Amino acid sequence: MDLIQPRTLKGFRDYPPELMIPREHLLEKARQVYRSYGFAPIDTPALEYAEILLGKGGDESDKQLYRFTDHGQRDVALRFDLTVPFARFAAEHIGKLGTPFKRYHLGPVWRGENTQRGRYREFWQCDFDTIGTTANAADIEVALVIHDLMKALGLERFRIHVNNRRVLNGLLEELGLAGQTAAVLRALDKLAKAGRDAVIAEMGMAAVAPAQAERLLNLVEMAGSNSEILERLAKDFGTNATAADGIRRLTELIAVAQEAGVPPDFLKLDVSIARGLDYYTGTVFETFLTDLPAIGSVCSGGRYDNLASLYTKQVLPGVGASLGLDRLLAAMEELKMLETVSTSAPVLMVQFDPKFLGRYQQTARALRAAGIGVEVFPDPKKIGQQLQYAEKRGFRLALIAGADEFDKGVWKVKHLAKREEKTMPQSDLERELKSALLPESV
Amino acid sequence: MDLIQPRTLKGFRDYPPELMIPREHLLEKARQVYRSYGFAPIDTPALEYAEILLGKGGDESDKQLYRFTDHGQRDVALRFDLTVPFARFAAEHIGKLGTPFKRYHLGPVWRGENTQRGRYREFWQCDFDTIGTTANAADIEVALVIHDLMKALGLERFRIHVNNRRVLNGLLEELGLAGQTAAVLRALDKLAKAGRDAVIAEMGMAAVAPAQAERLLNLVEMAGSNSEILERLAKDFGTNATAADGIRRLTELIAVAQEAGVPPDFLKLDVSIARGLDYYTGTVFETFLTDLPAIGSVCSGGRYDNLASLYTKQVLPGVGASLGLDRLLAAMEELKMLETVSTSAPVLMVQFDPKFLGRYQQTARALRAAGIGVEVFPDPKKIGQQLQYAEKRGFRLALIAGADEFDKGVWKVKHLAKREEKTMPQSDLERELKSALLPESV
């Protein structure tokens, strides 16, 4: 029989253990932090009626849909994000769920994108949102969640850039550019990547005079501490009702976050942050790594006026953000923050003599019950071969015992990186392994 | 504008928090136990080339495939299980990964099945396998993993039924039925559901005389302890080389599992377990709940000779099993083992006075850092409304403080189910909450 060539589709990839272990670690930390704030998990189907998804992300997004006719002649498609399914979900269930409703949703989405930019056609999103309230407390909490999540992932050098679309809208009103808001903000969103000149040129296409564009850019790029910027905005634009509301919410956000224990350095008022999506109407967030700003925002989001207007008449305002899992993983890899191991258990128990398999598994199970992962090698191969396997996979310790050791009630513990071996009584094993596996002792 | 009707596809469903919380809990326990044995996570794409999936699960499975042509005119389909993608994955990567290779894989699969039997077209599988070894140690470990997983899920009353296809093959050889093995085992697999008469009738269709079928059924249903059955099998069929090998492996499995600490009651030698799939060649497992046997096996698997023969010439023997997540959740619901809460955090902090939002979040963050989930209510609504929200969601405790309490440095802690309220100093809060949240004090 001819063999079928084992291959994945273009733009898709397998996750072997060395990629999947850090991925699962990130997902677990995200769940942990989201839950600690009372966000509850939901899930929705990968497949939806095409009409639910079409026209929600623009023409480009429609073209990228994995869309087909199912067995029942239904027009269906794979979800391209988690926001549209959440809007459909909220419209369907909010009556029963009640508000405020806080949910997180981690899951894969599919886009038939051009893969040239190193993007994949299947990737995970990690969203959290509070809907059914306009309270600024919910906006503030998004900043706290992002901060605590980044810290939980071991990141110390990052900054959450925060702004409010109402401040930008007020500025544009005062500059006489209210009619060109969408085009101006789309251009502004490219500032970090494309630079001032490109932004001024793009604004020019929307009939914004260069001098006006300059003035706007000087405003949004104003230097100073958060409170200096807030003071200047209040002084210059405080009489504009829209801007004043945005300034008030930002002022409260920064004060409350600091009182709640977020050091001021982690939160940066950045009037240039617009977020391209027309969708956002209030607070907006982007998160940058100090050591890798060019990678872009690793956690972004904002406030919107109405989540599910296409599916229900019930007005559902909300605020949330999304962790850029793949981008953050790429960044952590570049920052050498990821362990490259391909084992889930740190300890390999060598199968020295197959007649002791029951005793090996007995000790291994006792250690597992104490929270220490232990793999028992399945074949009684030469010790050298088993240790080679352990080193290749990234096990940290190996346990060895045969008839002699069982007679004496001891185990040999081999520290693989240090190439050291200790012999210790069975009764000390748990304590010794726990201490040898502490991160600081690596 | 007309509203789009918010609805899910037939056979698909949303998971609101009260369904998703226990689901995530089960998945986490499965990961935890799999990892503790050294199984490492992998993932593969939801979409594969159709040729990878076609013909792997029989005609029925081909018909149920969600198959379509993608943007690049590729013939693609959604995976219908995790075994076929694992075979493709192994063929592609095993050279680099090396053997033995232990992996777990949790993820959704899709089948356009008839939904009348309460089945869904999207469901999760939770597989774990060791490949690249024929060692019985790997088979034995499957039994240990199943046992430890069920216990970790809080199940105490279950039994892992174990058999070996080689014992059955040997029996059939000795009964002169070697030529009809596949048909006989397919019939036998229906014994628990369809009963003896139906099985004898089906075997009749494969030219098995009723007397012979009776004799076979009497053998596979023989009563007795594990060791009694093993002794009788050895006595009657020990001269058949195939049966003898199966008996030897089963004998070792039962002895080692017991030595490793699995109480003998949890493991039942059951010669009637065939598992319908042609795929299995050695040890086979099924797991039944003592209080709900009719729900069927909640964790099944077995040994196979060659995982990936369609994709590679490298022979990859292995053994593994799959947790029936949805079936087990249904069973646990019926056994009233699932909490019905829709919050991820057990504590609601009432927003009594909005000017203290910073202090609320400060204390909430300190409690979160200590491992206690705390949601801060976003709006300063009436206390009664906030407590009603807390009760509806299943919060267990509410924290209340206003100017008076902050002056005195105290918090009011309300136990929602007991309707009791205590006032305590801020410094006691963490300890008191932890003690109030202990499972036994509910």
Interface residues (C-beta under 8 A of the other chain):
Chain A: M1 L3 I4 Q5 P6 R7 T8 L9 K10 F12 R13 D14 Y15 P16 P17 M20 I21 R23 E24 R31 Y34 R35 S36 Y37 G38 F39 A40 P41 I42 D43 T44 P45 A46 L47 E48 Y49 E51 I52 Q64 Y66 F68 T69 D70 H71 G72 R74 V76 L78 R88 F89 A91 E92 H93 K96 L97 G98 P100 K102 R103 P108 W110 G112 E122 T130 T133 A135 A137 A138 I140 E141 L144 D148 E252 A255 V256 A257 Q258 E259 A260 G261 A308 L310 Y311 T312 K313 S342 T343 S344 A345 L348 Q351 P354 L357 G358 R359 Q361 Q362 A364 R365 A366 R368 I372 G373 V374 E375 V376 F377 P378 D379 Y389 K392
Chain B: M1 L3 I4 Q5 P6 R7 T8 L9 K10 F12 R13 D14 Y15 P16 P17 M20 I21 R23 E24 R31 Y34 R35 S36 Y37 G38 F39 A40 P41 I42 D43 T44 P45 A46 L47 E48 Y49 E51 I52 Q64 Y66 F68 T69 D70 H71 G72 R74 V76 L78 R88 F89 A91 E92 H93 K96 L97 G98 P100 K102 R103 P108 W110 G112 E122 T130 T133 A135 A137 A138 I140 E141 L144 D148 E252 A255 V256 A257 Q258 E259 A260 G261 A308 L310 Y311 T312 K313 S342 T343 S344 A345 L348 Q351 P354 L357 G358 R359 Q361 Q362 A364 R365 A366 R368 I372 G373 V374 E375 V376 F377 P378 D379 Y389 K392
